[in-house]
Amino acid sequence: MKPKTEARIRLDEVRAAISRIVRGAQSVRYGDRQVNRAELASLRMLEQQYAREVAAEEARLAGRGRNRINYLSI
């Protein structure tokens, strides 16, 4: 089993928050106060960012770092 990286943990948390919002938990009422959670659009942007970080971390751990081939013409 692969160890969970920091980026993977954050990605899972953001996806859980998106899931709660989609199921209807956008706002919560505590007595006479109402609390709104993060907007779906901002969570989607965070999800994309963390997904890129997870892909980069997993590629690095698998030994498939970034390809740095340069083609020069003479």
PDB file with SEQRES, HELIX, SHEET and CRYST1 records, atoms N, CA, C and O in Angstrom:
SEQRES   1 A   74  MET LYS PRO LYS THR GLU ALA ARG ILE ARG LEU ASP GLU          
SEQRES   2 A   74  VAL ARG ALA ALA ILE SER ARG ILE VAL ARG GLY ALA GLN          
SEQRES   3 A   74  SER VAL ARG TYR GLY ASP ARG GLN VAL ASN ARG ALA GLU          
SEQRES   4 A   74  LEU ALA SER LEU ARG MET LEU GLU GLN GLN TYR ALA ARG          
SEQRES   5 A   74  GLU VAL ALA ALA GLU GLU ALA ARG LEU ALA GLY ARG GLY          
SEQRES   6 A   74  ARG ASN ARG ILE ASN TYR LEU SER ILE                          
HELIX    1 AA1 GLU A    6  VAL A   22  1                                  17    
HELIX    2 AA2 LEU A   40  LEU A   61  1                                  22    
SHEET    1 AA1 2 SER A  27  TYR A  30  0                                        
SHEET    2 AA1 2 ARG A  33  ASN A  36 -1                                        
CRYST1    1.000    1.000    1.000  90.00  90.00  90.00 P 1           1          
ATOM      1  N   MET A   1       0.829  -1.183   0.000  1.00  0.00           N  
ATOM      2  CA  MET A   1       0.000   0.000   0.000  1.00  0.00           C  
ATOM      3  C   MET A   1       0.879   1.253   0.000  1.00  0.00           C  
ATOM      4  O   MET A   1       1.839   1.356   0.762  1.00  0.00           O  
ATOM      5  N   LYS A   2       0.526   2.203  -0.874  1.00  0.00           N  
ATOM      6  CA  LYS A   2       1.314   3.432  -0.973  1.00  0.00           C  
ATOM      7  C   LYS A   2       1.034   4.333   0.227  1.00  0.00           C  
ATOM      8  O   LYS A   2      -0.106   4.444   0.679  1.00  0.00           O  
ATOM      9  N   PRO A   3       2.093   4.978   0.742  1.00  0.00           N  
ATOM     10  CA  PRO A   3       1.857   5.919   1.839  1.00  0.00           C  
ATOM     11  C   PRO A   3       1.119   7.151   1.312  1.00  0.00           C  
ATOM     12  O   PRO A   3       1.333   7.577   0.177  1.00  0.00           O  
ATOM     13  N   LYS A   4       0.260   7.708   2.142  1.00  0.00           N  
ATOM     14  CA  LYS A   4      -0.474   8.910   1.745  1.00  0.00           C  
ATOM     15  C   LYS A   4       0.427  10.123   1.908  1.00  0.00           C  
ATOM     16  O   LYS A   4       0.962  10.376   2.988  1.00  0.00           O  
ATOM     17  N   THR A   5       0.584  10.858   0.837  1.00  0.00           N  
ATOM     18  CA  THR A   5       1.385  12.075   0.876  1.00  0.00           C  
ATOM     19  C   THR A   5       0.521  13.233   1.358  1.00  0.00           C  
ATOM     20  O   THR A   5      -0.702  13.122   1.430  1.00  0.00           O  
ATOM     21  N   GLU A   6       1.163  14.329   1.681  1.00  0.00           N  
ATOM     22  CA  GLU A   6       0.439  15.516   2.140  1.00  0.00           C  
ATOM     23  C   GLU A   6      -0.542  16.005   1.079  1.00  0.00           C  
ATOM     24  O   GLU A   6      -1.671  16.374   1.400  1.00  0.00           O  
ATOM     25  N   ALA A   7      -0.115  16.008  -0.181  1.00  0.00           N  
ATOM     26  CA  ALA A   7      -0.991  16.462  -1.260  1.00  0.00           C  
ATOM     27  C   ALA A   7      -2.182  15.523  -1.419  1.00  0.00           C  
ATOM     28  O   ALA A   7      -3.293  15.981  -1.686  1.00  0.00           O  
ATOM     29  N   ARG A   8      -1.972  14.225  -1.261  1.00  0.00           N  
ATOM     30  CA  ARG A   8      -3.063  13.249  -1.377  1.00  0.00           C  
ATOM     31  C   ARG A   8      -4.081  13.461  -0.251  1.00  0.00           C  
ATOM     32  O   ARG A   8      -5.286  13.367  -0.485  1.00  0.00           O  
ATOM     33  N   ILE A   9      -3.617  13.742   0.945  1.00  0.00           N  
ATOM     34  CA  ILE A   9      -4.513  13.979   2.080  1.00  0.00           C  
ATOM     35  C   ILE A   9      -5.361  15.224   1.821  1.00  0.00           C  
ATOM     36  O   ILE A   9      -6.571  15.212   2.046  1.00  0.00           O  
ATOM     37  N   ARG A  10      -4.719  16.309   1.343  1.00  0.00           N  
ATOM     38  CA  ARG A  10      -5.457  17.541   1.043  1.00  0.00           C  
ATOM     39  C   ARG A  10      -6.461  17.318  -0.074  1.00  0.00           C  
ATOM     40  O   ARG A  10      -7.582  17.823  -0.009  1.00  0.00           O  
ATOM     41  N   LEU A  11      -6.070  16.563  -1.104  1.00  0.00           N  
ATOM     42  CA  LEU A  11      -6.971  16.274  -2.217  1.00  0.00           C  
ATOM     43  C   LEU A  11      -8.188  15.504  -1.725  1.00  0.00           C  
ATOM     44  O   LEU A  11      -9.311  15.810  -2.123  1.00  0.00           O  
ATOM     45  N   ASP A  12      -7.985  14.519  -0.873  1.00  0.00           N  
ATOM     46  CA  ASP A  12      -9.100  13.750  -0.323  1.00  0.00           C  
ATOM     47  C   ASP A  12     -10.035  14.629   0.499  1.00  0.00           C  
ATOM     48  O   ASP A  12     -11.254  14.470   0.436  1.00  0.00           O  
ATOM     49  N   GLU A  13      -9.463  15.566   1.278  1.00  0.00           N  
ATOM     50  CA  GLU A  13     -10.280  16.476   2.081  1.00  0.00           C  
ATOM     51  C   GLU A  13     -11.112  17.403   1.201  1.00  0.00           C  
ATOM     52  O   GLU A  13     -12.284  17.642   1.490  1.00  0.00           O  
ATOM     53  N   VAL A  14     -10.518  17.925   0.130  1.00  0.00           N  
ATOM     54  CA  VAL A  14     -11.242  18.815  -0.772  1.00  0.00           C  
ATOM     55  C   VAL A  14     -12.360  18.048  -1.470  1.00  0.00           C  
ATOM     56  O   VAL A  14     -13.467  18.565  -1.619  1.00  0.00           O  
ATOM     57  N   ARG A  15     -12.079  16.824  -1.896  1.00  0.00           N  
ATOM     58  CA  ARG A  15     -13.120  16.027  -2.555  1.00  0.00           C  
ATOM     59  C   ARG A  15     -14.250  15.680  -1.589  1.00  0.00           C  
ATOM     60  O   ARG A  15     -15.409  15.611  -1.998  1.00  0.00           O  
ATOM     61  N   ALA A  16     -13.931  15.464  -0.328  1.00  0.00           N  
ATOM     62  CA  ALA A  16     -14.976  15.209   0.670  1.00  0.00           C  
ATOM     63  C   ALA A  16     -15.837  16.461   0.865  1.00  0.00           C  
ATOM     64  O   ALA A  16     -17.057  16.356   0.995  1.00  0.00           O  
ATOM     65  N   ALA A  17     -15.214  17.639   0.884  1.00  0.00           N  
ATOM     66  CA  ALA A  17     -15.958  18.894   1.034  1.00  0.00           C  
ATOM     67  C   ALA A  17     -16.870  19.121  -0.171  1.00  0.00           C  
ATOM     68  O   ALA A  17     -18.011  19.556  -0.013  1.00  0.00           O  
ATOM     69  N   ILE A  18     -16.378  18.829  -1.364  1.00  0.00           N  
ATOM     70  CA  ILE A  18     -17.191  18.962  -2.577  1.00  0.00           C  
ATOM     71  C   ILE A  18     -18.384  18.019  -2.491  1.00  0.00           C  
ATOM     72  O   ILE A  18     -19.506  18.394  -2.835  1.00  0.00           O  
ATOM     73  N   SER A  19     -18.145  16.818  -2.041  1.00  0.00           N  
ATOM     74  CA  SER A  19     -19.214  15.830  -1.918  1.00  0.00           C  
ATOM     75  C   SER A  19     -20.290  16.306  -0.938  1.00  0.00           C  
ATOM     76  O   SER A  19     -21.482  16.142  -1.200  1.00  0.00           O  
ATOM     77  N   ARG A  20     -19.876  16.893   0.187  1.00  0.00           N  
ATOM     78  CA  ARG A  20     -20.851  17.401   1.161  1.00  0.00           C  
ATOM     79  C   ARG A  20     -21.697  18.528   0.564  1.00  0.00           C  
ATOM     80  O   ARG A  20     -22.904  18.596   0.794  1.00  0.00           O  
ATOM     81  N   ILE A  21     -21.055  19.406  -0.199  1.00  0.00           N  
ATOM     82  CA  ILE A  21     -21.784  20.518  -0.811  1.00  0.00           C  
ATOM     83  C   ILE A  21     -22.771  20.002  -1.846  1.00  0.00           C  
ATOM     84  O   ILE A  21     -23.904  20.478  -1.913  1.00  0.00           O  
ATOM     85  N   VAL A  22     -22.355  19.040  -2.647  1.00  0.00           N  
ATOM     86  CA  VAL A  22     -23.231  18.480  -3.677  1.00  0.00           C  
ATOM     87  C   VAL A  22     -24.446  17.799  -3.034  1.00  0.00           C  
ATOM     88  O   VAL A  22     -25.545  17.831  -3.590  1.00  0.00           O  
ATOM     89  N   ARG A  23     -24.246  17.189  -1.876  1.00  0.00           N  
ATOM     90  CA  ARG A  23     -25.353  16.525  -1.185  1.00  0.00           C  
ATOM     91  C   ARG A  23     -26.257  17.505  -0.447  1.00  0.00           C  
ATOM     92  O   ARG A  23     -27.242  17.087   0.162  1.00  0.00           O  
ATOM     93  N   GLY A  24     -25.944  18.794  -0.487  1.00  0.00           N  
ATOM     94  CA  GLY A  24     -26.836  19.791   0.079  1.00  0.00           C  
ATOM     95  C   GLY A  24     -26.386  20.418   1.377  1.00  0.00           C  
ATOM     96  O   GLY A  24     -27.202  21.040   2.057  1.00  0.00           O  
ATOM     97  N   ALA A  25     -25.157  20.287   1.746  1.00  0.00           N  
ATOM     98  CA  ALA A  25     -24.671  20.855   3.001  1.00  0.00           C  
ATOM     99  C   ALA A  25     -23.890  22.147   2.769  1.00  0.00           C  
ATOM    100  O   ALA A  25     -22.846  22.365   3.384  1.00  0.00           O  
ATOM    101  N   GLN A  26     -24.397  22.998   1.881  1.00  0.00           N  
ATOM    102  CA  GLN A  26     -23.711  24.257   1.585  1.00  0.00           C  
ATOM    103  C   GLN A  26     -23.726  25.189   2.791  1.00  0.00           C  
ATOM    104  O   GLN A  26     -22.745  25.881   3.064  1.00  0.00           O  
ATOM    105  N   SER A  27     -24.842  25.201   3.506  1.00  0.00           N  
ATOM    106  CA  SER A  27     -24.924  26.052   4.690  1.00  0.00           C  
ATOM    107  C   SER A  27     -25.483  25.243   5.852  1.00  0.00           C  
ATOM    108  O   SER A  27     -26.270  24.315   5.665  1.00  0.00           O  
ATOM    109  N   VAL A  28     -25.061  25.612   7.044  1.00  0.00           N  
ATOM    110  CA  VAL A  28     -25.476  24.925   8.259  1.00  0.00           C  
ATOM    111  C   VAL A  28     -26.002  25.977   9.232  1.00  0.00           C  
ATOM    112  O   VAL A  28     -25.423  27.056   9.355  1.00  0.00           O  
ATOM    113  N   ARG A  29     -27.083  25.668   9.915  1.00  0.00           N  
ATOM    114  CA  ARG A  29     -27.660  26.601  10.874  1.00  0.00           C  
ATOM    115  C   ARG A  29     -27.433  26.086  12.288  1.00  0.00           C  
ATOM    116  O   ARG A  29     -27.775  24.948  12.608  1.00  0.00           O  
ATOM    117  N   TYR A  30     -26.853  26.934  13.132  1.00  0.00           N  
ATOM    118  CA  TYR A  30     -26.619  26.644  14.542  1.00  0.00           C  
ATOM    119  C   TYR A  30     -27.439  27.638  15.357  1.00  0.00           C  
ATOM    120  O   TYR A  30     -27.007  28.771  15.568  1.00  0.00           O  
ATOM    121  N   GLY A  31     -28.586  27.235  15.802  1.00  0.00           N  
ATOM    122  CA  GLY A  31     -29.448  28.136  16.551  1.00  0.00           C  
ATOM    123  C   GLY A  31     -29.908  29.277  15.667  1.00  0.00           C  
ATOM    124  O   GLY A  31     -30.615  29.048  14.686  1.00  0.00           O  
ATOM    125  N   ASP A  32     -29.523  30.501  15.992  1.00  0.00           N  
ATOM    126  CA  ASP A  32     -29.908  31.658  15.188  1.00  0.00           C  
ATOM    127  C   ASP A  32     -28.813  32.101  14.225  1.00  0.00           C  
ATOM    128  O   ASP A  32     -28.947  33.135  13.570  1.00  0.00           O  
ATOM    129  N   ARG A  33     -27.737  31.332  14.134  1.00  0.00           N  
ATOM    130  CA  ARG A  33     -26.628  31.673  13.223  1.00  0.00           C  
ATOM    131  C   ARG A  33     -26.592  30.716  12.050  1.00  0.00           C  
ATOM    132  O   ARG A  33     -26.895  29.532  12.198  1.00  0.00           O  
ATOM    133  N   GLN A  34     -26.222  31.224  10.886  1.00  0.00           N  
ATOM    134  CA  GLN A  34     -26.074  30.395   9.702  1.00  0.00           C  
ATOM    135  C   GLN A  34     -24.635  30.514   9.201  1.00  0.00           C  
ATOM    136  O   GLN A  34     -24.109  31.617   9.057  1.00  0.00           O  
ATOM    137  N   VAL A  35     -24.009  29.372   8.940  1.00  0.00           N  
ATOM    138  CA  VAL A  35     -22.633  29.332   8.477  1.00  0.00           C  
ATOM    139  C   VAL A  35     -22.620  28.759   7.065  1.00  0.00           C  
ATOM    140  O   VAL A  35     -23.163  27.683   6.816  1.00  0.00           O  
ATOM    141  N   ASN A  36     -21.988  29.496   6.133  1.00  0.00           N  
ATOM    142  CA  ASN A  36     -21.848  29.023   4.750  1.00  0.00           C  
ATOM    143  C   ASN A  36     -20.471  28.420   4.558  1.00  0.00           C  
ATOM    144  O   ASN A  36     -19.466  28.967   5.012  1.00  0.00           O  
ATOM    145  N   ARG A  37     -20.440  27.305   3.890  1.00  0.00           N  
ATOM    146  CA  ARG A  37     -19.161  26.665   3.598  1.00  0.00           C  
ATOM    147  C   ARG A  37     -18.561  27.271   2.342  1.00  0.00           C  
ATOM    148  O   ARG A  37     -19.144  28.167   1.732  1.00  0.00           O  
ATOM    149  N   ALA A  38     -17.409  26.782   1.968  1.00  0.00           N  
ATOM    150  CA  ALA A  38     -16.706  27.314   0.799  1.00  0.00           C  
ATOM    151  C   ALA A  38     -17.556  27.161  -0.467  1.00  0.00           C  
ATOM    152  O   ALA A  38     -18.407  26.275  -0.555  1.00  0.00           O  
ATOM    153  N   GLU A  39     -17.315  28.020  -1.420  1.00  0.00           N  
ATOM    154  CA  GLU A  39     -18.034  27.941  -2.683  1.00  0.00           C  
ATOM    155  C   GLU A  39     -17.508  26.774  -3.510  1.00  0.00           C  
ATOM    156  O   GLU A  39     -16.327  26.432  -3.447  1.00  0.00           O  
ATOM    157  N   LEU A  40     -18.389  26.182  -4.273  1.00  0.00           N  
ATOM    158  CA  LEU A  40     -18.044  25.023  -5.080  1.00  0.00           C  
ATOM    159  C   LEU A  40     -16.963  25.355  -6.107  1.00  0.00           C  
ATOM    160  O   LEU A  40     -16.076  24.538  -6.354  1.00  0.00           O  
ATOM    161  N   ALA A  41     -17.027  26.537  -6.703  1.00  0.00           N  
ATOM    162  CA  ALA A  41     -16.037  26.916  -7.724  1.00  0.00           C  
ATOM    163  C   ALA A  41     -14.630  26.977  -7.132  1.00  0.00           C  
ATOM    164  O   ALA A  41     -13.674  26.516  -7.756  1.00  0.00           O  
ATOM    165  N   SER A  42     -14.497  27.543  -5.931  1.00  0.00           N  
ATOM    166  CA  SER A  42     -13.159  27.621  -5.328  1.00  0.00           C  
ATOM    167  C   SER A  42     -12.664  26.231  -4.930  1.00  0.00           C  
ATOM    168  O   SER A  42     -11.467  25.955  -5.017  1.00  0.00           O  
ATOM    169  N   LEU A  43     -13.561  25.364  -4.499  1.00  0.00           N  
ATOM    170  CA  LEU A  43     -13.148  23.994  -4.175  1.00  0.00           C  
ATOM    171  C   LEU A  43     -12.718  23.234  -5.423  1.00  0.00           C  
ATOM    172  O   LEU A  43     -11.781  22.437  -5.372  1.00  0.00           O  
ATOM    173  N   ARG A  44     -13.388  23.473  -6.531  1.00  0.00           N  
ATOM    174  CA  ARG A  44     -12.997  22.813  -7.792  1.00  0.00           C  
ATOM    175  C   ARG A  44     -11.595  23.252  -8.226  1.00  0.00           C  
ATOM    176  O   ARG A  44     -10.811  22.439  -8.716  1.00  0.00           O  
ATOM    177  N   MET A  45     -11.285  24.535  -8.044  1.00  0.00           N  
ATOM    178  CA  MET A  45      -9.941  25.022  -8.399  1.00  0.00           C  
ATOM    179  C   MET A  45      -8.891  24.379  -7.496  1.00  0.00           C  
ATOM    180  O   MET A  45      -7.827  23.976  -7.967  1.00  0.00           O  
ATOM    181  N   LEU A  46      -9.190  24.281  -6.194  1.00  0.00           N  
ATOM    182  CA  LEU A  46      -8.265  23.610  -5.279  1.00  0.00           C  
ATOM    183  C   LEU A  46      -8.086  22.149  -5.647  1.00  0.00           C  
ATOM    184  O   LEU A  46      -6.982  21.610  -5.567  1.00  0.00           O  
ATOM    185  N   GLU A  47      -9.183  21.504  -6.054  1.00  0.00           N  
ATOM    186  CA  GLU A  47      -9.105  20.096  -6.443  1.00  0.00           C  
ATOM    187  C   GLU A  47      -8.158  19.909  -7.625  1.00  0.00           C  
ATOM    188  O   GLU A  47      -7.353  18.978  -7.632  1.00  0.00           O  
ATOM    189  N   GLN A  48      -8.249  20.782  -8.618  1.00  0.00           N  
ATOM    190  CA  GLN A  48      -7.359  20.688  -9.775  1.00  0.00           C  
ATOM    191  C   GLN A  48      -5.907  20.898  -9.377  1.00  0.00           C  
ATOM    192  O   GLN A  48      -5.023  20.171  -9.830  1.00  0.00           O  
ATOM    193  N   GLN A  49      -5.661  21.891  -8.530  1.00  0.00           N  
ATOM    194  CA  GLN A  49      -4.299  22.174  -8.084  1.00  0.00           C  
ATOM    195  C   GLN A  49      -3.714  20.990  -7.327  1.00  0.00           C  
ATOM    196  O   GLN A  49      -2.586  20.575  -7.596  1.00  0.00           O  
ATOM    197  N   TYR A  50      -4.478  20.443  -6.378  1.00  0.00           N  
ATOM    198  CA  TYR A  50      -3.984  19.319  -5.583  1.00  0.00           C  
ATOM    199  C   TYR A  50      -3.834  18.062  -6.427  1.00  0.00           C  
ATOM    200  O   TYR A  50      -2.938  17.258  -6.171  1.00  0.00           O  
ATOM    201  N   ALA A  51      -4.690  17.872  -7.428  1.00  0.00           N  
ATOM    202  CA  ALA A  51      -4.564  16.713  -8.308  1.00  0.00           C  
ATOM    203  C   ALA A  51      -3.251  16.782  -9.091  1.00  0.00           C  
ATOM    204  O   ALA A  51      -2.596  15.760  -9.294  1.00  0.00           O  
ATOM    205  N   ARG A  52      -2.866  17.989  -9.531  1.00  0.00           N  
ATOM    206  CA  ARG A  52      -1.583  18.145 -10.226  1.00  0.00           C  
ATOM    207  C   ARG A  52      -0.422  17.846  -9.277  1.00  0.00           C  
ATOM    208  O   ARG A  52       0.550  17.197  -9.666  1.00  0.00           O  
ATOM    209  N   GLU A  53      -0.525  18.322  -8.028  1.00  0.00           N  
ATOM    210  CA  GLU A  53       0.532  18.059  -7.053  1.00  0.00           C  
ATOM    211  C   GLU A  53       0.654  16.564  -6.750  1.00  0.00           C  
ATOM    212  O   GLU A  53       1.762  16.042  -6.627  1.00  0.00           O  
ATOM    213  N   VAL A  54      -0.480  15.881  -6.632  1.00  0.00           N  
ATOM    214  CA  VAL A  54      -0.461  14.437  -6.370  1.00  0.00           C  
ATOM    215  C   VAL A  54       0.182  13.705  -7.537  1.00  0.00           C  
ATOM    216  O   VAL A  54       0.998  12.808  -7.326  1.00  0.00           O  
ATOM    217  N   ALA A  55      -0.169  14.070  -8.757  1.00  0.00           N  
ATOM    218  CA  ALA A  55       0.416  13.425  -9.929  1.00  0.00           C  
ATOM    219  C   ALA A  55       1.922  13.618  -9.971  1.00  0.00           C  
ATOM    220  O   ALA A  55       2.661  12.687 -10.291  1.00  0.00           O  
ATOM    221  N   ALA A  56       2.384  14.830  -9.646  1.00  0.00           N  
ATOM    222  CA  ALA A  56       3.823  15.107  -9.643  1.00  0.00           C  
ATOM    223  C   ALA A  56       4.532  14.312  -8.548  1.00  0.00           C  
ATOM    224  O   ALA A  56       5.609  13.762  -8.778  1.00  0.00           O  
ATOM    225  N   GLU A  57       3.925  14.249  -7.349  1.00  0.00           N  
ATOM    226  CA  GLU A  57       4.533  13.478  -6.256  1.00  0.00           C  
ATOM    227  C   GLU A  57       4.600  11.998  -6.579  1.00  0.00           C  
ATOM    228  O   GLU A  57       5.615  11.345  -6.335  1.00  0.00           O  
ATOM    229  N   GLU A  58       3.504  11.466  -7.133  1.00  0.00           N  
ATOM    230  CA  GLU A  58       3.492  10.038  -7.456  1.00  0.00           C  
ATOM    231  C   GLU A  58       4.476   9.707  -8.569  1.00  0.00           C  
ATOM    232  O   GLU A  58       5.090   8.640  -8.555  1.00  0.00           O  
ATOM    233  N   ALA A  59       4.632  10.611  -9.533  1.00  0.00           N  
ATOM    234  CA  ALA A  59       5.608  10.395 -10.602  1.00  0.00           C  
ATOM    235  C   ALA A  59       7.024  10.423 -10.038  1.00  0.00           C  
ATOM    236  O   ALA A  59       7.872   9.622 -10.432  1.00  0.00           O  
ATOM    237  N   ARG A  60       7.273  11.342  -9.119  1.00  0.00           N  
ATOM    238  CA  ARG A  60       8.596  11.435  -8.512  1.00  0.00           C  
ATOM    239  C   ARG A  60       8.894  10.187  -7.686  1.00  0.00           C  
ATOM    240  O   ARG A  60      10.008   9.665  -7.738  1.00  0.00           O  
ATOM    241  N   LEU A  61       7.913   9.701  -6.925  1.00  0.00           N  
ATOM    242  CA  LEU A  61       8.113   8.509  -6.109  1.00  0.00           C  
ATOM    243  C   LEU A  61       8.302   7.258  -6.971  1.00  0.00           C  
ATOM    244  O   LEU A  61       8.988   6.318  -6.570  1.00  0.00           O  
ATOM    245  N   ALA A  62       7.687   7.256  -8.154  1.00  0.00           N  
ATOM    246  CA  ALA A  62       7.815   6.116  -9.050  1.00  0.00           C  
ATOM    247  C   ALA A  62       9.071   6.207  -9.909  1.00  0.00           C  
ATOM    248  O   ALA A  62       9.349   5.301 -10.694  1.00  0.00           O  
ATOM    249  N   GLY A  63       9.821   7.278  -9.771  1.00  0.00           N  
ATOM    250  CA  GLY A  63      11.054   7.437 -10.532  1.00  0.00           C  
ATOM    251  C   GLY A  63      10.833   7.978 -11.920  1.00  0.00           C  
ATOM    252  O   GLY A  63      11.727   7.914 -12.764  1.00  0.00           O  
ATOM    253  N   ARG A  64       9.651   8.513 -12.169  1.00  0.00           N  
ATOM    254  CA  ARG A  64       9.349   9.091 -13.478  1.00  0.00           C  
ATOM    255  C   ARG A  64       9.286  10.598 -13.341  1.00  0.00           C  
ATOM    256  O   ARG A  64       8.210  11.192 -13.418  1.00  0.00           O  
ATOM    257  N   GLY A  65      10.409  11.199 -13.143  1.00  0.00           N  
ATOM    258  CA  GLY A  65      10.462  12.651 -12.984  1.00  0.00           C  
ATOM    259  C   GLY A  65      10.106  13.367 -14.263  1.00  0.00           C  
ATOM    260  O   GLY A  65       9.757  12.747 -15.268  1.00  0.00           O  
ATOM    261  N   ARG A  66      10.196  14.644 -14.214  1.00  0.00           N  
ATOM    262  CA  ARG A  66       9.862  15.479 -15.358  1.00  0.00           C  
ATOM    263  C   ARG A  66      10.844  15.250 -16.499  1.00  0.00           C  
ATOM    264  O   ARG A  66      12.052  15.171 -16.278  1.00  0.00           O  
ATOM    265  N   ASN A  67      10.332  15.144 -17.701  1.00  0.00           N  
ATOM    266  CA  ASN A  67      11.155  14.962 -18.884  1.00  0.00           C  
ATOM    267  C   ASN A  67      11.804  16.295 -19.246  1.00  0.00           C  
ATOM    268  O   ASN A  67      11.109  17.290 -19.449  1.00  0.00           O  
ATOM    269  N   ARG A  68      13.117  16.316 -19.326  1.00  0.00           N  
ATOM    270  CA  ARG A  68      13.830  17.566 -19.589  1.00  0.00           C  
ATOM    271  C   ARG A  68      14.671  17.490 -20.863  1.00  0.00           C  
ATOM    272  O   ARG A  68      15.801  17.977 -20.900  1.00  0.00           O  
ATOM    273  N   ILE A  69      14.130  16.897 -21.869  1.00  0.00           N  
ATOM    274  CA  ILE A  69      14.847  16.798 -23.143  1.00  0.00           C  
ATOM    275  C   ILE A  69      14.716  18.121 -23.893  1.00  0.00           C  
ATOM    276  O   ILE A  69      13.620  18.658 -24.052  1.00  0.00           O  
ATOM    277  N   ASN A  70      15.849  18.629 -24.347  1.00  0.00           N  
ATOM    278  CA  ASN A  70      15.865  19.857 -25.137  1.00  0.00           C  
ATOM    279  C   ASN A  70      16.359  19.537 -26.537  1.00  0.00           C  
ATOM    280  O   ASN A  70      17.352  18.828 -26.700  1.00  0.00           O  
ATOM    281  N   TYR A  71      15.691  20.041 -27.522  1.00  0.00           N  
ATOM    282  CA  TYR A  71      16.110  19.845 -28.901  1.00  0.00           C  
ATOM    283  C   TYR A  71      16.696  21.147 -29.427  1.00  0.00           C  
ATOM    284  O   TYR A  71      16.033  22.185 -29.438  1.00  0.00           O  
ATOM    285  N   LEU A  72      17.930  21.075 -29.855  1.00  0.00           N  
ATOM    286  CA  LEU A  72      18.615  22.249 -30.386  1.00  0.00           C  
ATOM    287  C   LEU A  72      18.823  22.109 -31.877  1.00  0.00           C  
ATOM    288  O   LEU A  72      19.061  21.010 -32.377  1.00  0.00           O  
ATOM    289  N   SER A  73      18.733  23.201 -32.575  1.00  0.00           N  
ATOM    290  CA  SER A  73      19.019  23.161 -34.005  1.00  0.00           C  
ATOM    291  C   SER A  73      20.278  23.981 -34.253  1.00  0.00           C  
ATOM    292  O   SER A  73      20.506  25.006 -33.611  1.00  0.00           O  
ATOM    293  N   ILE A  74      21.071  23.523 -35.171  1.00  0.00           N  
ATOM    294  CA  ILE A  74      22.339  24.197 -35.486  1.00  0.00           C  
ATOM    295  C   ILE A  74      22.247  24.824 -36.844  1.00  0.00           C  
ATOM    296  O   ILE A  74      23.206  25.442 -37.305  1.00  0.00           O  
TER     297      ILE A  74                                                      
END                                                                             
